[in-house]
């Protein structure tokens, strides 16, 4: 099971102002924006010194990110780990006692497949397992 950091995700209330703020303050480059229907979110991926930052904003009041913001406010949402076989990683983590939010991969941003591991498994950090099937 080989994993590497894919991105860090930050929950924001307003995607436009957050993108502007990050670009202005850090010199990051806006790589991609999209709507993720499976999670009812608007996302923007930024490139910063070889690392990626995902800004995520709710597209509606009922979305998971909207509930996150209501409960915790803006800030760090999750750490994403890239895997060549995301389902194998989820299964392995479950076998090792991790509580999963997603037992099966589901559609994510950038045509990826994603599955979340409950924060209790990683000392309070929500971890997303990401598989990019169309990337080399």
One Martini backbone bead per residue (centre of mass of N, CA, C, O) as a GRO file, in nm:
protein
  136
    1UNK     BB    1   0.086   0.045   0.031
    2UNK     BB    2   0.091   0.340  -0.154
    3UNK     BB    3   0.140   0.673  -0.029
    4UNK     BB    4   0.039   1.018  -0.099
    5UNK     BB    5   0.018   1.342  -0.114
    6UNK     BB    6  -0.231   1.535  -0.278
    7UNK     BB    7  -0.403   1.718  -0.058
    8UNK     BB    8  -0.540   2.015   0.081
    9UNK     BB    9  -0.842   2.096   0.255
   10UNK     BB   10  -1.059   2.392   0.247
   11UNK     BB   11  -1.309   2.543   0.410
   12UNK     BB   12  -1.550   2.766   0.256
   13UNK     BB   13  -1.793   3.013   0.201
   14UNK     BB   14  -1.626   3.172  -0.041
   15UNK     BB   15  -1.469   3.102  -0.326
   16UNK     BB   16  -1.387   3.365  -0.460
   17UNK     BB   17  -1.245   3.501  -0.213
   18UNK     BB   18  -1.051   3.267  -0.152
   19UNK     BB   19  -0.899   3.263  -0.415
   20UNK     BB   20  -0.803   3.554  -0.412
   21UNK     BB   21  -0.648   3.534  -0.144
   22UNK     BB   22  -0.449   3.306  -0.222
   23UNK     BB   23  -0.325   3.439  -0.472
   24UNK     BB   24  -0.229   3.703  -0.337
   25UNK     BB   25  -0.067   3.584  -0.078
   26UNK     BB   26   0.098   3.326  -0.243
   27UNK     BB   27   0.101   3.280  -0.573
   28UNK     BB   28  -0.084   3.097  -0.668
   29UNK     BB   29  -0.237   2.857  -0.892
   30UNK     BB   30  -0.502   2.821  -1.095
   31UNK     BB   31  -0.621   2.506  -1.221
   32UNK     BB   32  -0.926   2.442  -1.099
   33UNK     BB   33  -1.283   2.427  -1.159
   34UNK     BB   34  -1.575   2.278  -0.982
   35UNK     BB   35  -1.850   2.064  -0.976
   36UNK     BB   36  -1.963   1.835  -0.712
   37UNK     BB   37  -2.234   1.643  -0.705
   38UNK     BB   38  -2.185   1.420  -0.480
   39UNK     BB   39  -2.124   1.691  -0.269
   40UNK     BB   40  -2.233   1.974  -0.331
   41UNK     BB   41  -1.970   2.131  -0.464
   42UNK     BB   42  -1.725   2.382  -0.478
   43UNK     BB   43  -1.408   2.385  -0.654
   44UNK     BB   44  -1.050   2.462  -0.598
   45UNK     BB   45  -0.737   2.433  -0.755
   46UNK     BB   46  -0.410   2.473  -0.622
   47UNK     BB   47  -0.078   2.581  -0.692
   48UNK     BB   48   0.207   2.529  -0.449
   49UNK     BB   49   0.516   2.438  -0.472
   50UNK     BB   50   0.403   2.130  -0.559
   51UNK     BB   51   0.134   2.179  -0.426
   52UNK     BB   52  -0.206   2.112  -0.312
   53UNK     BB   53  -0.511   2.307  -0.305
   54UNK     BB   54  -0.842   2.275  -0.168
   55UNK     BB   55  -1.129   2.455  -0.227
   56UNK     BB   56  -1.437   2.443  -0.033
   57UNK     BB   57  -1.787   2.484  -0.124
   58UNK     BB   58  -2.105   2.528  -0.093
   59UNK     BB   59  -2.397   2.489  -0.306
   60UNK     BB   60  -2.568   2.425  -0.044
   61UNK     BB   61  -2.725   2.395   0.264
   62UNK     BB   62  -2.723   2.055   0.259
   63UNK     BB   63  -2.437   2.012   0.262
   64UNK     BB   64  -2.159   1.893   0.408
   65UNK     BB   65  -2.004   2.165   0.412
   66UNK     BB   66  -2.223   2.330   0.544
   67UNK     BB   67  -2.224   2.170   0.810
   68UNK     BB   68  -1.931   2.213   0.878
   69UNK     BB   69  -1.943   2.527   0.896
   70UNK     BB   70  -2.160   2.540   1.119
   71UNK     BB   71  -1.984   2.376   1.332
   72UNK     BB   72  -1.658   2.496   1.261
   73UNK     BB   73  -1.597   2.649   1.025
   74UNK     BB   74  -1.345   2.765   0.877
   75UNK     BB   75  -1.104   2.527   0.732
   76UNK     BB   76  -0.981   2.245   0.784
   77UNK     BB   77  -1.093   1.936   0.638
   78UNK     BB   78  -0.859   1.769   0.466
   79UNK     BB   79  -0.656   1.485   0.390
   80UNK     BB   80  -0.502   1.373   0.091
   81UNK     BB   81  -0.454   1.041  -0.039
   82UNK     BB   82  -0.270   0.875  -0.275
   83UNK     BB   83  -0.383   0.599  -0.489
   84UNK     BB   84  -0.393   0.333  -0.712
   85UNK     BB   85  -0.586   0.166  -0.487
   86UNK     BB   86  -0.837   0.274  -0.301
   87UNK     BB   87  -0.994   0.019  -0.216
   88UNK     BB   88  -0.758  -0.129  -0.088
   89UNK     BB   89  -0.704   0.083   0.129
   90UNK     BB   90  -0.975   0.077   0.271
   91UNK     BB   91  -0.970  -0.224   0.340
   92UNK     BB   92  -0.706  -0.219   0.503
   93UNK     BB   93  -0.797  -0.014   0.717
   94UNK     BB   94  -1.036  -0.177   0.818
   95UNK     BB   95  -0.867  -0.430   0.899
   96UNK     BB   96  -0.701  -0.224   1.108
   97UNK     BB   97  -0.966  -0.051   1.248
   98UNK     BB   98  -1.089   0.152   1.069
   99UNK     BB   99  -1.315   0.402   1.029
  100UNK     BB  100  -1.560   0.440   0.785
  101UNK     BB  101  -1.747   0.635   0.566
  102UNK     BB  102  -1.639   0.479   0.307
  103UNK     BB  103  -1.654   0.157   0.162
  104UNK     BB  104  -1.678   0.303  -0.114
  105UNK     BB  105  -1.609   0.439  -0.387
  106UNK     BB  106  -1.645   0.774  -0.523
  107UNK     BB  107  -1.711   1.051  -0.671
  108UNK     BB  108  -1.491   1.315  -0.764
  109UNK     BB  109  -1.273   1.522  -0.833
  110UNK     BB  110  -1.113   1.501  -1.133
  111UNK     BB  111  -1.224   1.209  -1.193
  112UNK     BB  112  -1.233   1.075  -0.924
  113UNK     BB  113  -1.180   0.852  -0.651
  114UNK     BB  114  -1.345   0.832  -0.325
  115UNK     BB  115  -1.257   0.799   0.035
  116UNK     BB  116  -1.349   0.808   0.377
  117UNK     BB  117  -1.191   0.857   0.690
  118UNK     BB  118  -1.234   0.869   1.000
  119UNK     BB  119  -1.103   1.079   1.240
  120UNK     BB  120  -1.046   0.856   1.462
  121UNK     BB  121  -0.805   0.717   1.302
  122UNK     BB  122  -0.638   1.028   1.299
  123UNK     BB  123  -0.672   1.219   1.552
  124UNK     BB  124  -0.905   1.420   1.393
  125UNK     BB  125  -0.847   1.348   1.088
  126UNK     BB  126  -0.960   1.385   0.780
  127UNK     BB  127  -0.947   1.122   0.532
  128UNK     BB  128  -0.861   1.100   0.187
  129UNK     BB  129  -0.903   0.874  -0.071
  130UNK     BB  130  -0.723   0.885  -0.388
  131UNK     BB  131  -0.820   0.816  -0.729
  132UNK     BB  132  -0.655   0.842  -1.061
  133UNK     BB  133  -0.745   0.674  -1.339
  134UNK     BB  134  -0.655   0.910  -1.572
  135UNK     BB  135  -0.372   0.894  -1.448
  136UNK     BB  136  -0.020   0.828  -1.442
   0.00000   0.00000   0.00000
